């Protein structure tokens, strides 16, 4: 790879050479037939990724814009939204929705845990919600949501299901045609960004709408948005030769290549690989006396939030890793300085994670913590081998 450092933050993630090559391709006009064909292919593959019967929107922006597009196009001012929050990024739906005059209720978990499904069931029975948001995996806590349990509860109430897939899409299956029990109990919207498990640089906001969600947009009429209004993008997504706002041409090149990589591997294999990586890296770090914030039963396959052993200084630890070319992220909110976050998704390989385990052990040793690096590497290898045999 062309990367000079090993980027193991929970996004952006490592970029493959062929994606870099696509990104560095000659920039063409956004109405050039050659670019239009590439964009059409990328949009068709986005529909395949989510298996949606509706429409997908791929525009210049971040995951936050994708969140806004999902909310503003389905929930009108004065209507109610229920937010199921497993951390910092679940919480972000609240100020976002309130900015558009939407009434918001929040079910917040203790960081590292899931919201009790019984509380969700009680909330949707007690109140009429237009939609409910689920963060598939929360980037701050490393907690993964149980869609198999939550989607039927929400759909039984008549609410739309909005899934924030920013740190899950292309690693965990988000099949919008899957029926969760009843035939019409399906995910209505999945939103994501380009820089996580999809594996290209930041800059694309990606949102998939089911036909049911598109119907909700029609019922609203006028929405308090312009760039985020999917009506303004509909013709472009059907025919990229048309114009509303200039697309990020080179990012679309990269996105097209990345989706080909994702679909060639296949989502079942990708999900299995990510689950194996998550379990293996956490097992290895436990051997160092480090504690994942989330118990294994609720831990995300794409990233982990790892609590430090007593006496380890966050700044020194991450600086020591950076000196070795390994970049991890600090933790957020009340966990700042008490934990770090490591990504293990997208184009990340077992060899990269093995390298990171060794560097983490060396960084801990620098702070006088006695750890067995070879044991940790062995634990990691054994977990990967077990997962390979099982699959």
Secondary structure, DSSP 8 states (H G I E B T S, - for coil): ---SSEE-SSSS----HHHHHHHTS----TT-HHHHHHHHHHHHHHHHHHT-SSEEEEEES-HHHHHHHHHHTT--TT-EEEEEESSHHHHHHHHHHHTTT-EEEEEE--TTS---HHHHHHHHHHS--SEEEEESB-TTT-BB--HHHHHHHHHHTT-EEEEE-TTTBTTB---TT--SSSTT----EEEEESSSTT-S-S-EEEEEE-HHHHHHHHHH-S-S-STT-GGGTHHHHH-TTS-SS---HHHHHHHHHHHHHHHHH-HHHHHHHHHHHHHHHHHHHHTTT-EESS-GGGB-SSEEEEE--TT--HHHHHHHHHHTTEE-EE--GGGTTTEEEEE--TT--HHHHHHHHHHHHHHHHHTT----HHHHHHHHHHHHHHHHHH-
